[in-house]
Amino acid sequence: MLDSSVIRAHAHAAGARKAAGEQALGRSRGGFSTKLHLRADAYGRPVALHVTAGERHDLLGVGPLFEQGALRTGRPGRPRWKPATVIVDKAYSTAGLLAAFRCKHIVPIIPSRADQPANPDFDRDAYRRRNLVERLVGKLKQFRRVATRYDKLDAHYLAFVQLASVMVWLRSLNDIY
């Protein structure tokens, strides 16, 4: 499952020197913001994270999310890098992305926009599981430092999001066992 969420950046998050590193801050109507792109497994646990500027489109985060993060299948052997299906919202419904998923033998469960032809792979029952990634965003935003970005550099912010993701993983393992 893929999703992205806009994170408001505090006013003091801006202003780092360019030599210090990337900031991944964008200016929009609401002020400074960062967009957090997430990839979750079938249990709603974070697998991969990526940060872009807030005004950037959701499709820019798809490539980096699939380049990182392996999935455990529960069977012996190496983890899988490629999921069997991808469940995402209408923001990702483009012909190019659908073709790329099908080329890699990934079933795209994406509802079609009104200006596009219907997606033959769309499964309404499977799409209902997308609430897991939405709830993951809510769990990550319970951490104040994730919900409001105070860090000047994107590497520092992403490091704390990864720490929050570890906490979400540990809580989910506690629920399973």
N, CA and C atoms as a LAMMPS dump frame, in Angstrom:
ITEM: TIMESTEP
0
ITEM: NUMBER OF ATOMS
531
ITEM: BOX BOUNDS ff ff ff
-5.0000000000000000e+02 5.0000000000000000e+02
-5.0000000000000000e+02 5.0000000000000000e+02
-5.0000000000000000e+02 5.0000000000000000e+02
ITEM: ATOMS id mol type element x y z
1 1 1 N 0.84 -1.174 0
2 1 2 C 0 0 0
3 1 3 C 0.884 1.235 0
4 2 1 N 0.483 2.231 -0.734
5 2 2 C 1.215 3.489 -0.811
6 2 3 C 0.305 4.621 -0.386
7 3 1 N 0.896 5.635 0.218
8 3 2 C 0.159 6.842 0.554
9 3 3 C 1.158 7.955 0.803
10 4 1 N 0.666 9.177 0.81
11 4 2 C 1.507 10.316 1.159
12 4 3 C 0.693 11.266 2.01
13 5 1 N 1.39 12.019 2.835
14 5 2 C 0.729 12.947 3.734
15 5 3 C 1.553 14.223 3.813
16 6 1 N 0.872 15.334 3.851
17 6 2 C 1.542 16.625 3.972
18 6 3 C 1.797 16.899 5.445
19 7 1 N 3.022 17.266 5.758
20 7 2 C 3.449 17.567 7.125
21 7 3 C 3.777 19.044 7.196
22 8 1 N 3.131 19.744 8.104
23 8 2 C 3.424 21.167 8.287
24 8 3 C 4.798 21.319 8.924
25 9 1 N 5.584 22.192 8.372
26 9 2 C 6.905 22.478 8.905
27 9 3 C 6.83 23.74 9.756
28 10 1 N 7.48 23.702 10.89
29 10 2 C 7.543 24.859 11.766
30 10 3 C 8.369 25.946 11.077
31 11 1 N 8.125 27.176 11.418
32 11 2 C 8.83 28.297 10.779
33 11 3 C 10.342 28.217 10.988
34 12 1 N 10.772 27.635 12.1
35 12 2 C 12.202 27.539 12.374
36 12 3 C 12.867 26.378 11.645
37 13 1 N 12.078 25.57 10.931
38 13 2 C 12.661 24.462 10.179
39 13 3 C 13.376 24.956 8.929
40 14 1 N 13.022 26.099 8.432
41 14 2 C 13.634 26.642 7.22
42 14 3 C 14.879 27.436 7.579
43 15 1 N 15.699 27.656 6.601
44 15 2 C 16.847 28.532 6.79
45 15 3 C 18.169 27.83 6.945
46 16 1 N 18.226 26.527 6.753
47 16 2 C 19.51 25.835 6.823
48 16 3 C 20.34 26.209 5.604
49 17 1 N 21.618 26.225 5.782
50 17 2 C 22.495 26.552 4.667
51 17 3 C 22.459 25.439 3.639
52 18 1 N 22.573 25.789 2.382
53 18 2 C 22.533 24.815 1.297
54 18 3 C 23.669 23.806 1.411
55 19 1 N 24.813 24.232 1.94
56 19 2 C 25.95 23.329 2.077
57 19 3 C 25.684 22.263 3.142
58 20 1 N 24.74 22.504 4.035
59 20 2 C 24.459 21.549 5.1
60 20 3 C 23.73 20.317 4.582
61 21 1 N 22.95 20.454 3.529
62 21 2 C 22.229 19.316 2.967
63 21 3 C 20.858 19.727 2.46
64 22 1 N 20.129 18.743 1.945
65 22 2 C 18.795 18.984 1.408
66 22 3 C 17.81 19.277 2.533
67 23 1 N 16.771 20.056 2.199
68 23 2 C 15.789 20.41 3.211
69 23 3 C 14.417 19.797 2.941
70 24 1 N 14.074 19.519 1.678
71 24 2 C 12.774 18.953 1.294
72 24 3 C 11.628 19.766 1.873
73 25 1 N 11.72 21.076 1.737
74 25 2 C 10.65 21.967 2.165
75 25 3 C 10.051 22.63 0.936
76 26 1 N 8.753 22.757 0.93
77 26 2 C 8.084 23.424 -0.174
78 26 3 C 7.136 24.476 0.343
79 27 1 N 6.964 25.517 -0.421
80 27 2 C 6.057 26.582 -0.012
81 27 3 C 4.748 26.404 -0.765
82 28 1 N 3.673 26.343 -0.013
83 28 2 C 2.342 26.248 -0.607
84 28 3 C 1.445 27.266 0.089
85 29 1 N 0.15 27.172 -0.14
86 29 2 C -0.762 28.142 0.464
87 29 3 C -0.73 28.097 1.983
88 30 1 N -0.495 26.945 2.526
89 30 2 C -0.472 26.796 3.977
90 30 3 C 0.87 27.126 4.605
91 31 1 N 1.86 27.48 3.823
92 31 2 C 3.179 27.789 4.35
93 31 3 C 4.158 26.679 4.006
94 32 1 N 5.205 26.567 4.814
95 32 2 C 6.205 25.529 4.589
96 32 3 C 5.609 24.171 4.908
97 33 1 N 5.912 23.212 4.06
98 33 2 C 5.436 21.861 4.314
99 33 3 C 6.366 20.853 3.655
100 34 1 N 6.255 19.625 4.131
101 34 2 C 6.996 18.489 3.626
102 34 3 C 5.991 17.398 3.32
103 35 1 N 6.237 16.618 2.287
104 35 2 C 5.359 15.503 1.979
105 35 3 C 6.076 14.208 2.331
106 36 1 N 5.432 13.412 3.169
107 36 2 C 5.97 12.125 3.6
108 36 3 C 5.293 11.032 2.788
109 37 1 N 6.067 10.292 2.011
110 37 2 C 5.559 9.194 1.197
111 37 3 C 5.815 7.896 1.954
112 38 1 N 4.804 7.037 2.023
113 38 2 C 4.883 5.798 2.792
114 38 3 C 4.582 4.591 1.921
115 39 1 N 5.243 3.509 2.226
116 39 2 C 4.9 2.202 1.67
117 39 3 C 4.7 1.276 2.849
118 40 1 N 3.544 0.627 2.909
119 40 2 C 3.207 -0.24 4.036
120 40 3 C 2.987 -1.662 3.54
121 41 1 N 3.144 -2.613 4.454
122 41 2 C 2.875 -4.002 4.111
123 41 3 C 1.396 -4.308 4.305
124 42 1 N 1.019 -5.562 4.184
125 42 2 C -0.39 -5.958 4.261
126 42 3 C -0.963 -5.813 5.66
127 43 1 N -0.115 -5.622 6.657
128 43 2 C -0.565 -5.46 8.036
129 43 3 C -0.589 -4.004 8.473
130 44 1 N -0.295 -3.085 7.568
131 44 2 C -0.302 -1.668 7.893
132 44 3 C 0.942 -1.217 8.633
133 45 1 N 2.054 -1.919 8.431
134 45 2 C 3.316 -1.533 9.06
135 45 3 C 4.212 -0.876 8.026
136 46 1 N 4.975 0.146 8.407
137 46 2 C 5.807 0.859 7.428
138 46 3 C 6.94 -0.011 6.902
139 47 1 N 7.154 0.049 5.596
140 47 2 C 8.232 -0.689 4.942
141 47 3 C 9.28 0.272 4.4
142 48 1 N 8.823 1.347 3.757
143 48 2 C 9.742 2.317 3.164
144 48 3 C 9.167 3.715 3.334
145 49 1 N 10.071 4.684 3.479
146 49 2 C 9.698 6.083 3.678
147 49 3 C 10.512 6.957 2.732
148 50 1 N 9.915 8.045 2.298
149 50 2 C 10.609 9 1.443
150 50 3 C 10.028 10.385 1.696
151 51 1 N 10.869 11.404 1.648
152 51 2 C 10.442 12.774 1.93
153 51 3 C 10.702 13.639 0.706
154 52 1 N 9.686 14.434 0.318
155 52 2 C 9.849 15.416 -0.749
156 52 3 C 9.288 16.748 -0.271
157 53 1 N 9.459 17.765 -1.081
158 53 2 C 8.893 19.072 -0.745
159 53 3 C 7.368 18.985 -0.782
160 54 1 N 6.704 19.834 -0.018
161 54 2 C 5.268 19.742 0.18
162 54 3 C 4.417 19.964 -1.046
163 55 1 N 4.893 20.75 -2.014
164 55 2 C 4.055 21.037 -3.175
165 55 3 C 4.253 20.011 -4.289
166 56 1 N 5.105 19.029 -4.108
167 56 2 C 5.397 18.037 -5.133
168 56 3 C 4.249 17.04 -5.273
169 57 1 N 4.116 16.454 -6.453
170 57 2 C 3.042 15.493 -6.712
171 57 3 C 3.355 14.152 -6.058
172 58 1 N 2.297 13.388 -5.771
173 58 2 C 2.451 12.099 -5.11
174 58 3 C 3.237 11.092 -5.945
175 59 1 N 3.154 11.186 -7.264
176 59 2 C 3.825 10.223 -8.128
177 59 3 C 5.346 10.279 -8.013
178 60 1 N 5.902 11.387 -7.566
179 60 2 C 7.36 11.497 -7.447
180 60 3 C 7.916 10.599 -6.357
181 61 1 N 7.086 10.169 -5.439
182 61 2 C 7.564 9.318 -4.355
183 61 3 C 7.473 7.839 -4.641
184 62 1 N 6.846 7.442 -5.745
185 62 2 C 6.648 6.017 -6.024
186 62 3 C 7.967 5.312 -6.319
187 63 1 N 8.801 5.886 -7.156
188 63 2 C 10.076 5.262 -7.524
189 63 3 C 10.966 4.975 -6.33
190 64 1 N 11.26 5.979 -5.496
191 64 2 C 12.115 5.709 -4.336
192 64 3 C 11.507 4.712 -3.348
193 65 1 N 10.188 4.653 -3.254
194 65 2 C 9.564 3.709 -2.322
195 65 3 C 9.752 2.269 -2.76
196 66 1 N 9.792 2.029 -4.082
197 66 2 C 9.973 0.666 -4.56
198 66 3 C 11.442 0.277 -4.683
199 67 1 N 12.351 1.227 -4.57
200 67 2 C 13.768 0.912 -4.61
201 67 3 C 14.297 0.459 -3.256
202 68 1 N 13.531 0.671 -2.217
203 68 2 C 13.977 0.302 -0.868
204 68 3 C 12.891 -0.51 -0.169
205 69 1 N 13.29 -1.291 0.782
206 69 2 C 12.334 -2.018 1.598
207 69 3 C 11.92 -3.351 1.035
208 70 1 N 12.371 -4.437 1.659
209 70 2 C 11.981 -5.783 1.256
210 70 3 C 10.814 -6.248 2.112
211 71 1 N 9.996 -7.136 1.556
212 71 2 C 8.825 -7.658 2.255
213 71 3 C 9.041 -9.113 2.636
214 72 1 N 8.776 -9.435 3.867
215 72 2 C 8.822 -10.826 4.308
216 72 3 C 7.528 -11.503 3.896
217 73 1 N 7.612 -12.687 3.357
218 73 2 C 6.428 -13.403 2.901
219 73 3 C 5.945 -14.43 3.911
220 74 1 N 6.72 -14.73 4.923
221 74 2 C 6.35 -15.761 5.881
222 74 3 C 6.866 -17.129 5.479
223 75 1 N 7.445 -17.222 4.303
224 75 2 C 8.028 -18.475 3.839
225 75 3 C 9.534 -18.39 3.933
226 76 1 N 10.214 -19.53 3.99
227 76 2 C 11.679 -19.484 4.037
228 76 3 C 12.258 -18.916 2.74
229 77 1 N 13.413 -18.361 2.858
230 77 2 C 14.079 -17.798 1.69
231 77 3 C 14.256 -16.305 1.815
232 78 1 N 14.738 -15.731 0.733
233 78 2 C 14.988 -14.292 0.724
234 78 3 C 13.684 -13.521 0.726
235 79 1 N 13.681 -12.308 1.316
236 79 2 C 12.479 -11.47 1.258
237 79 3 C 12.222 -10.984 -0.163
238 80 1 N 10.971 -10.678 -0.445
239 80 2 C 10.564 -10.199 -1.764
240 80 3 C 10.729 -8.692 -1.842
241 81 1 N 11.216 -8.206 -2.961
242 81 2 C 11.292 -6.778 -3.197
243 81 3 C 10.044 -6.285 -3.906
244 82 1 N 9.347 -7.203 -4.56
245 82 2 C 8.203 -6.827 -5.381
246 82 3 C 6.93 -7.404 -4.76
247 83 1 N 5.959 -6.568 -4.454
248 83 2 C 4.699 -7.088 -3.914
249 83 3 C 3.844 -7.696 -5.027
250 84 1 N 2.874 -8.509 -4.639
251 84 2 C 1.965 -9.104 -5.625
252 84 3 C 0.931 -8.078 -6.091
253 85 1 N 0.459 -7.231 -5.174
254 85 2 C -0.511 -6.196 -5.507
255 85 3 C -0.101 -4.881 -4.856
256 86 1 N -0.603 -3.794 -5.413
257 86 2 C -0.392 -2.469 -4.848
258 86 3 C -1.756 -1.808 -4.722
259 87 1 N -2.058 -1.322 -3.512
260 87 2 C -3.329 -0.649 -3.252
261 87 3 C -3.034 0.817 -2.991
262 88 1 N -3.519 1.698 -3.866
263 88 2 C -3.294 3.137 -3.715
264 88 3 C -4.559 3.896 -4.091
265 89 1 N -4.571 5.206 -3.797
266 89 2 C -5.757 6.009 -4.071
267 89 3 C -5.709 6.615 -5.478
268 90 1 N -6.688 7.434 -5.798
269 90 2 C -6.84 7.982 -7.143
270 90 3 C -5.705 8.901 -7.569
271 91 1 N -4.967 9.442 -6.631
272 91 2 C -3.874 10.35 -6.995
273 91 3 C -2.814 9.639 -7.831
274 92 1 N -2.719 8.335 -7.711
275 92 2 C -1.72 7.559 -8.435
276 92 3 C -2.274 6.95 -9.716
277 93 1 N -3.484 7.286 -10.085
278 93 2 C -4.137 6.684 -11.246
279 93 3 C -3.689 7.378 -12.53
280 94 1 N -2.593 6.924 -13.076
281 94 2 C -2.125 7.412 -14.375
282 94 3 C -1.833 6.207 -15.255
283 95 1 N -1.946 6.395 -16.533
284 95 2 C -1.731 5.3 -17.475
285 95 3 C -0.295 4.783 -17.399
286 96 1 N 0.655 5.682 -17.229
287 96 2 C 2.058 5.275 -17.163
288 96 3 C 2.359 4.408 -15.955
289 97 1 N 1.813 4.783 -14.81
290 97 2 C 2.062 3.995 -13.599
291 97 3 C 1.352 2.648 -13.663
292 98 1 N 0.13 2.629 -14.188
293 98 2 C -0.58 1.36 -14.348
294 98 3 C 0.195 0.411 -15.265
295 99 1 N 0.717 0.955 -16.356
296 99 2 C 1.493 0.137 -17.288
297 99 3 C 2.786 -0.359 -16.644
298 100 1 N 3.427 0.485 -15.847
299 100 2 C 4.663 0.079 -15.186
300 100 3 C 4.411 -1.043 -14.182
301 101 1 N 3.318 -0.953 -13.432
302 101 2 C 2.981 -2.016 -12.486
303 101 3 C 2.691 -3.32 -13.222
304 102 1 N 1.913 -3.239 -14.289
305 102 2 C 1.566 -4.454 -15.029
306 102 3 C 2.792 -5.069 -15.703
307 103 1 N 3.721 -4.232 -16.149
308 103 2 C 4.955 -4.73 -16.762
309 103 3 C 5.783 -5.531 -15.763
310 104 1 N 5.731 -5.129 -14.496
311 104 2 C 6.465 -5.834 -13.44
312 104 3 C 5.635 -6.931 -12.784
313 105 1 N 4.474 -7.243 -13.367
314 105 2 C 3.573 -8.282 -12.867
315 105 3 C 3.064 -7.979 -11.465
316 106 1 N 2.778 -6.706 -11.223
317 106 2 C 2.157 -6.255 -9.973
318 106 3 C 0.732 -5.839 -10.311
319 107 1 N -0.233 -6.372 -9.576
320 107 2 C -1.634 -6.045 -9.842
321 107 3 C -1.95 -4.7 -9.199
322 108 1 N -2.289 -3.67 -9.988
323 108 2 C -2.602 -2.357 -9.407
324 108 3 C -4.08 -2.266 -9.016
325 109 1 N -4.333 -2.092 -7.742
326 109 2 C -5.699 -1.9 -7.256
327 109 3 C -5.861 -0.405 -7.013
328 110 1 N -6.22 0.298 -8.09
329 110 2 C -6.32 1.748 -8.079
330 110 3 C -7.671 2.134 -8.672
331 111 1 N -8.492 2.899 -7.953
332 111 2 C -9.75 3.343 -8.562
333 111 3 C -9.458 4.344 -9.681
334 112 1 N -10.277 4.308 -10.694
335 112 2 C -10.077 5.185 -11.853
336 112 3 C -10.658 6.562 -11.583
337 113 1 N -9.989 7.575 -12.13
338 113 2 C -10.534 8.922 -12.082
339 113 3 C -11.621 9.049 -13.131
340 114 1 N -12.406 10.097 -13.049
341 114 2 C -13.529 10.289 -13.965
342 114 3 C -13.071 10.526 -15.4
343 115 1 N -11.854 11.074 -15.572
344 115 2 C -11.383 11.384 -16.92
345 115 3 C -10.58 10.247 -17.554
346 116 1 N -10.578 9.063 -16.942
347 116 2 C -9.81 7.938 -17.458
348 116 3 C -10.7 6.716 -17.62
349 117 1 N -10.276 5.765 -18.458
350 117 2 C -11.052 4.524 -18.567
351 117 3 C -10.946 3.71 -17.28
352 118 1 N -11.9 2.838 -17.082
353 118 2 C -11.942 2.033 -15.855
354 118 3 C -10.756 1.074 -15.787
355 119 1 N -10.246 0.877 -14.591
356 119 2 C -9.147 -0.046 -14.347
357 119 3 C -9.736 -1.455 -14.217
358 120 1 N -9.396 -2.385 -15.114
359 120 2 C -9.984 -3.721 -15.028
360 120 3 C -9.508 -4.511 -13.813
361 121 1 N -8.38 -4.12 -13.221
362 121 2 C -7.85 -4.836 -12.057
363 121 3 C -8.415 -4.337 -10.732
364 122 1 N -9.268 -3.317 -10.773
365 122 2 C -9.767 -2.745 -9.526
366 122 3 C -10.69 -3.734 -8.815
367 123 1 N -10.388 -3.988 -7.543
368 123 2 C -11.169 -4.893 -6.702
369 123 3 C -11.627 -4.102 -5.479
370 124 1 N -12.921 -3.865 -5.38
371 124 2 C -13.459 -3.032 -4.301
372 124 3 C -13.189 -3.634 -2.921
373 125 1 N -13.302 -4.948 -2.794
374 125 2 C -13.07 -5.582 -1.488
375 125 3 C -11.606 -5.451 -1.061
376 126 1 N -10.691 -5.612 -1.993
377 126 2 C -9.274 -5.449 -1.66
378 126 3 C -8.944 -3.99 -1.364
379 127 1 N -9.618 -3.057 -2.051
380 127 2 C -9.355 -1.633 -1.849
381 127 3 C -9.757 -1.181 -0.447
382 128 1 N -10.688 -1.888 0.172
383 128 2 C -11.106 -1.524 1.522
384 128 3 C -9.986 -1.696 2.536
385 129 1 N -8.989 -2.488 2.213
386 129 2 C -7.854 -2.677 3.122
387 129 3 C -6.923 -1.462 3.136
388 130 1 N -7.171 -0.491 2.252
389 130 2 C -6.326 0.696 2.204
390 130 3 C -6.414 1.524 3.477
391 131 1 N -7.439 1.293 4.285
392 131 2 C -7.547 2.039 5.534
393 131 3 C -6.357 1.754 6.45
394 132 1 N -5.668 0.629 6.245
395 132 2 C -4.504 0.316 7.08
396 132 3 C -3.382 1.336 6.89
397 133 1 N -3.146 1.768 5.658
398 133 2 C -2.094 2.756 5.431
399 133 3 C -2.535 4.123 5.932
400 134 1 N -3.834 4.427 5.837
401 134 2 C -4.329 5.69 6.39
402 134 3 C -4.179 5.699 7.914
403 135 1 N -4.454 4.571 8.54
404 135 2 C -4.282 4.493 9.996
405 135 3 C -2.804 4.558 10.37
406 136 1 N -1.925 4.04 9.499
407 136 2 C -0.486 4.146 9.75
408 136 3 C -0.054 5.611 9.77
409 137 1 N -0.572 6.403 8.85
410 137 2 C -0.249 7.837 8.845
411 137 3 C -0.696 8.465 10.163
412 138 1 N -1.874 8.099 10.637
413 138 2 C -2.359 8.617 11.916
414 138 3 C -1.479 8.195 13.085
415 139 1 N -1.011 6.952 13.056
416 139 2 C -0.133 6.477 14.138
417 139 3 C 1.191 7.23 14.134
418 140 1 N 1.728 7.472 12.941
419 140 2 C 2.994 8.207 12.869
420 140 3 C 2.812 9.658 13.292
421 141 1 N 1.662 10.248 12.976
422 141 2 C 1.434 11.642 13.347
423 141 3 C 1.114 11.811 14.826
424 142 1 N 0.964 10.718 15.567
425 142 2 C 0.814 10.837 17.018
426 142 3 C 2.115 11.304 17.661
427 143 1 N 3.214 11.087 16.963
428 143 2 C 4.494 11.599 17.433
429 143 3 C 4.584 13.064 17.001
430 144 1 N 4.69 13.959 17.952
431 144 2 C 4.629 15.39 17.667
432 144 3 C 5.72 15.83 16.703
433 145 1 N 6.869 15.215 16.824
434 145 2 C 7.978 15.616 15.976
435 145 3 C 7.769 15.169 14.527
436 146 1 N 6.91 14.18 14.309
437 146 2 C 6.561 13.769 12.956
438 146 3 C 5.446 14.654 12.418
439 147 1 N 4.447 14.946 13.251
440 147 2 C 3.283 15.728 12.814
441 147 3 C 3.659 17.165 12.472
442 148 1 N 4.59 17.745 13.197
443 148 2 C 5.074 19.095 12.913
444 148 3 C 6.581 19.015 12.781
445 149 1 N 7.067 19.331 11.631
446 149 2 C 8.497 19.205 11.374
447 149 3 C 9.243 20.384 11.978
448 150 1 N 10.176 20.08 12.887
449 150 2 C 11.009 21.105 13.499
450 150 3 C 12.445 21.058 12.97
451 151 1 N 12.821 19.978 12.317
452 151 2 C 14.199 19.789 11.874
453 151 3 C 14.475 20.566 10.593
454 152 1 N 15.671 21.112 10.497
455 152 2 C 16.025 21.886 9.316
456 152 3 C 16.357 20.999 8.123
457 153 1 N 17.02 19.884 8.348
458 153 2 C 17.448 19.027 7.248
459 153 3 C 16.521 17.823 7.114
460 154 1 N 16.307 17.409 5.864
461 154 2 C 15.4 16.287 5.643
462 154 3 C 15.956 14.975 6.175
463 155 1 N 17.27 14.821 6.22
464 155 2 C 17.86 13.588 6.763
465 155 3 C 17.556 13.449 8.254
466 156 1 N 17.572 14.56 8.976
467 156 2 C 17.266 14.513 10.415
468 156 3 C 15.792 14.206 10.637
469 157 1 N 14.942 14.818 9.825
470 157 2 C 13.508 14.556 9.959
471 157 3 C 13.19 13.108 9.598
472 158 1 N 13.769 12.618 8.521
473 158 2 C 13.517 11.249 8.097
474 158 3 C 14.038 10.249 9.122
475 159 1 N 15.134 10.57 9.786
476 159 2 C 15.653 9.687 10.836
477 159 3 C 14.649 9.554 11.982
478 160 1 N 14.011 10.642 12.364
479 160 2 C 13.04 10.532 13.44
480 160 3 C 11.778 9.811 12.975
481 161 1 N 11.386 9.992 11.721
482 161 2 C 10.235 9.249 11.2
483 161 3 C 10.54 7.756 11.211
484 162 1 N 11.78 7.393 10.928
485 162 2 C 12.162 5.983 10.981
486 162 3 C 12.125 5.46 12.417
487 163 1 N 12.523 6.282 13.38
488 163 2 C 12.396 5.873 14.788
489 163 3 C 10.936 5.672 15.175
490 164 1 N 10.075 6.566 14.718
491 164 2 C 8.646 6.408 14.99
492 164 3 C 8.114 5.154 14.308
493 165 1 N 8.625 4.833 13.124
494 165 2 C 8.207 3.621 12.43
495 165 3 C 8.609 2.37 13.19
496 166 1 N 9.78 2.409 13.798
497 166 2 C 10.212 1.275 14.63
498 166 3 C 9.264 1.102 15.812
499 167 1 N 8.842 2.199 16.395
500 167 2 C 7.887 2.118 17.509
501 167 3 C 6.557 1.515 17.043
502 168 1 N 6.108 1.88 15.848
503 168 2 C 4.869 1.315 15.304
504 168 3 C 5.039 -0.176 15.058
505 169 1 N 6.197 -0.58 14.528
506 169 2 C 6.465 -2.005 14.319
507 169 3 C 6.446 -2.761 15.636
508 170 1 N 7.099 -2.221 16.664
509 170 2 C 7.149 -2.9 17.956
510 170 3 C 5.765 -3.029 18.564
511 171 1 N 4.951 -1.992 18.435
512 171 2 C 3.574 -2.077 18.943
513 171 3 C 2.769 -3.114 18.185
514 172 1 N 2.979 -3.208 16.87
515 172 2 C 2.208 -4.188 16.101
516 172 3 C 2.658 -5.606 16.436
517 173 1 N 3.945 -5.81 16.693
518 173 2 C 4.406 -7.136 17.089
519 173 3 C 3.867 -7.506 18.456
520 174 1 N 3.734 -6.528 19.338
521 174 2 C 3.144 -6.761 20.656
522 174 3 C 1.677 -7.18 20.519
523 175 1 N 0.973 -6.594 19.549
524 175 2 C -0.434 -6.962 19.33
525 175 3 C -0.567 -8.357 18.752
526 176 1 N 0.397 -8.773 17.913
527 176 2 C 0.328 -10.094 17.272
528 176 3 C 0.625 -11.195 18.278
529 177 1 N 1.655 -10.988 19.095
530 177 2 C 2.052 -12.034 20.037
531 177 3 C 1.4 -11.779 21.332
